[in-house]
């Protein structure tokens, strides 16, 4: 159907074309319905980790080489022992004059780690991250690590939703 130049509605004798959609119903989740699993399905389930006795220097190398902001700390059995973020490292560097990079990760990591489930809504995740003032959250499914979600992942998902909503509104306005 051609775009109307005068914004007049279609005439009764005009054939109405079937609307087309650029996205699938699965990608059209409302913000309150979208879950952690939606992001992990798009992003992937990669987990980057170090052991508690690894040196902070090796953890810094891992962060730099992988271009990530946090690394999970897994014990020798693969269980989540903590998380080490860029912020943890910066705080330690500013508080200490000793050789920080040779210290073990376990002296700096956050051991009381909040985790998410794949079914948790993004609204809930964003609220928890904002209130807790952290940007990375491991995802646990059936007691095992399932991935990692960041506040950037949640924001990017929301931006895609807003972009889609804008397109839909323009389609409604133009016809």
N, C-alpha and C positions, 0 to 999 in steps of 0.2 A: 504494500500500500504506500503510495507516495506521501511524502511529508506535506501536510497542508500548509499553504502559504498564508492563509487568513485565519487559521485555527478553527474553522467551521467543522462541525461534526460530519461524519459520513452521511451521504444521502441514502434514502431507503433503497434505491435501485442499485447502489454500488455493492459489489461483491466483497464480503469481509474475508480477509486472509487470516489463516490460522497463525496465532502468535508463535514466535520462536523464543527460545531461552538459551542464553549463552552459558549457563551453569546448570548443574544437575541438582535435584532436590537435596542430595547429601551435602553439597557445598553451600546450600542456602539456609543452614541452621541459624536460628536467631542467636544473638550473643548469649542469652541465658541458657540455651539448650546445648551450645557447643561444649565439648568435653576435652579433657587432656588427650584422650585417644585420637581425636581429630587432628590435633597438632602432631602427635607422634607418627601418625600414618603419613603425614606430609613430610615431616622432618627426618624421621628415622629413629631407630632405637639405640644408636651408638652410645656407649658409656666409656668415658675416659677416667682412669683411676690410677692411684698410687697406693702403696702400702704405708701403714703408720710409721714404720721405721725408715722410710725413704727420706733422704735429705730434702730440705726445703729448696735447695738449689735444683735438684732433679725435678721437683714439682713445678718450679718456675719455668724450667726448660719445657716441660710438658704443656704448660699453659701457653707459652710463646709458640712452640712448634705447631700446636693444634689450633691456635688462634681462638682460645676459649677463655672464659672468665672464672671458671671454677672447675675443680677436679674432685671426684669422689674418692674417699679414703676407704679402701676395703681391707679387711683383715685377711689372714692367710687362708681362711675358709671361704672367702668371697662375700662375707657378710658386710653390710654397711657399718662402718665404724665412725664415719664423720664426713665432713665436706670442707675443702680448703678453697677459699676464694681470694681474688685479688685484694679485696678489702682486708682480709685477715693478714695478708702479707704486708700490706702498707702499714697497718696498725703496728705490727711487730717491728718493722723497720724504724718507725718513728719513736717507738718506746725503748729501743735497745741500741746500745752502742757496740755490743759484742758482735761476733761473727754470726749473723743470723742465718745465712744460707747453709751453714753446715749443721744446723739444728734439725732434729727429726720433725717430720710433718705433724706427728701427734701432739707436739707441744703448742701448735698454733691452730689446729683444725677445730671446727665447731663440731662437738660430739653429739649434741642434742639436735639432730637433724629432723626438720619437718619434711614429710614425704607426702606425695599425692597418689591417688589411685587413678587409673585410666578413665573411670566413669565420673570423676569429679568435674563439675562445671568450671569453665574458664572464669566466670564471675567470682566464684568461690576462691579459686587460685589467686586471682588478681588481688582480692581483698586480703588474703592471708599474707601474700608477699608484701603488700603495701604496709599492712599493720606490723609485720615482723621486720620490715626494712631489710629484706634480702631479695636477691635477683635470680637465684637458681634453686630448683627443687627436684630431687630425684623422684622418679615415678616407680612405685612398687605394685606388682600384680601377683597375687597368690603367694606372697612372701618373698618373691624374687625381684631383683632390679629389672625394670622394663624400659628405662630410658631416663632422660633428663629434660626438664622443661625450664625455659628462662622467661623472664618478664618480657624480653624482646619478642619471643615467640608469640606470647599472648597479645601483645600490642600489634604485631604484624598481622595476626589473624583478624583482629578487630578492624584494622585498616582495610583489609581485603573485603570484609563484610560491608564496611561503609562505602567502599568503591562500588560494590555491587548494588547496594541500596540507592546510590546516586544514579546509576545507570537505569534502574527500574523506575525511579521517579521521573527521569527525563523521558523515558518511553511513555509513561502515563501522560505527561504534560503535552508532548508532541503528538502522540497518538500512534 
